[in-house]
Amino acid sequence: MNLKIGYIRVSTVEQNIARQEVLMKEMGVEKVFIDRMSGKNLERPELKKMLNFVRSGDVVVVESISRFARNTKDLLWLIDQLVDKEVQFVSMKEKIDTSTPSGKFVLILFAGISELERSYILERQKEGIAIAKAQGKYNGRKRVENDKFLEVYEKWQNHEITAMQAMKLLNFSKTTFYRRVKEMKENEKKS
């Protein structure tokens, strides 16, 4: 039996997946794999599960190319994996369907354009930060605060809760949590 399989990705745990979920329902997707992490590389657990799950005749549906891969090389590698398994790929935003020769061609064009656009955004961002720093207007990201950090940190240190539970209690990303842990340990060494 052929399945429509959805792949959803957001860059952080805090980002909302509702819009992508609605699109999957509209497309009649029967099974969804969700990653809540950067798409900068292919080291995404749900992406790997999805690639292992798909079978010949299945259709993989994504909201947009950028949710599936951040660069042309990764996108083409992923598409090759699907093609080898005789799995069709559909990107809803770009209206790409790899079951047609023109769909495959357009996919390559969009991937290149998407990568170029991402590079431009990062370049402009770096330039803007450099200008703001030179003008003394940029101090980096605002620090995420939580009054319960010390209490939750101690519970985590005493193995009363897991790191994931601590992150949820504090509403911290993995990066923020471990940065604060590192700061705490450095402060403890100084004391």
ChimeraX attribute file (.defattr): number of C-alpha atoms within 10 A of each C-alpha:
attribute: neighborCount
match mode: 1-to-1
recipient: residues
	/A:1	6
	/A:2	11
	/A:3	17
	/A:4	21
	/A:5	22
	/A:6	25
	/A:7	23
	/A:8	23
	/A:9	26
	/A:10	18
	/A:11	14
	/A:12	13
	/A:13	15
	/A:14	11
	/A:15	11
	/A:16	13
	/A:17	15
	/A:18	10
	/A:19	10
	/A:20	19
	/A:21	18
	/A:22	10
	/A:23	16
	/A:24	23
	/A:25	13
	/A:26	9
	/A:27	15
	/A:28	13
	/A:29	18
	/A:30	11
	/A:31	14
	/A:32	18
	/A:33	16
	/A:34	17
	/A:35	19
	/A:36	18
	/A:37	16
	/A:38	16
	/A:39	19
	/A:40	14
	/A:41	11
	/A:42	16
	/A:43	11
	/A:44	16
	/A:45	13
	/A:46	17
	/A:47	19
	/A:48	12
	/A:49	11
	/A:50	18
	/A:51	16
	/A:52	11
	/A:53	10
	/A:54	20
	/A:55	16
	/A:56	15
	/A:57	14
	/A:58	19
	/A:59	23
	/A:60	23
	/A:61	25
	/A:62	25
	/A:63	22
	/A:64	19
	/A:65	21
	/A:66	20
	/A:67	18
	/A:68	22
	/A:69	23
	/A:70	20
	/A:71	21
	/A:72	20
	/A:73	14
	/A:74	17
	/A:75	20
	/A:76	15
	/A:77	13
	/A:78	18
	/A:79	18
	/A:80	13
	/A:81	14
	/A:82	21
	/A:83	15
	/A:84	10
	/A:85	16
	/A:86	16
	/A:87	23
	/A:88	20
	/A:89	24
	/A:90	22
	/A:91	20
	/A:92	16
	/A:93	11
	/A:94	15
	/A:95	12
	/A:96	21
	/A:97	21
	/A:98	20
	/A:99	15
	/A:100	11
	/A:101	10
	/A:102	11
	/A:103	18
	/A:104	15
	/A:105	13
	/A:106	17
	/A:107	25
	/A:108	15
	/A:109	12
	/A:110	16
	/A:111	21
	/A:112	17
	/A:113	14
	/A:114	18
	/A:115	17
	/A:116	13
	/A:117	12
	/A:118	15
	/A:119	13
	/A:120	12
	/A:121	12
	/A:122	11
	/A:123	12
	/A:124	12
	/A:125	12
	/A:126	12
	/A:127	12
	/A:128	13
	/A:129	16
	/A:130	14
	/A:131	13
	/A:132	13
	/A:133	13
	/A:134	10
	/A:135	9
	/A:136	9
	/A:137	11
	/A:138	13
	/A:139	9
	/A:140	8
	/A:141	6
	/A:142	6
	/A:143	7
	/A:144	12
	/A:145	11
	/A:146	11
	/A:147	8
	/A:148	10
	/A:149	18
	/A:150	13
	/A:151	10
	/A:152	19
	/A:153	20
	/A:154	13
	/A:155	15
	/A:156	17
	/A:157	12
	/A:158	10
	/A:159	10
	/A:160	12
	/A:161	14
	/A:162	13
	/A:163	18
	/A:164	14
	/A:165	13
	/A:166	21
	/A:167	20
	/A:168	14
	/A:169	13
	/A:170	19
	/A:171	16
	/A:172	20
	/A:173	16
	/A:174	15
	/A:175	10
	/A:176	16
	/A:177	21
	/A:178	14
	/A:179	11
	/A:180	16
	/A:181	16
	/A:182	12
	/A:183	12
	/A:184	14
	/A:185	11
	/A:186	11
	/A:187	10
	/A:188	9
	/A:189	8
	/A:190	7
	/A:191	6
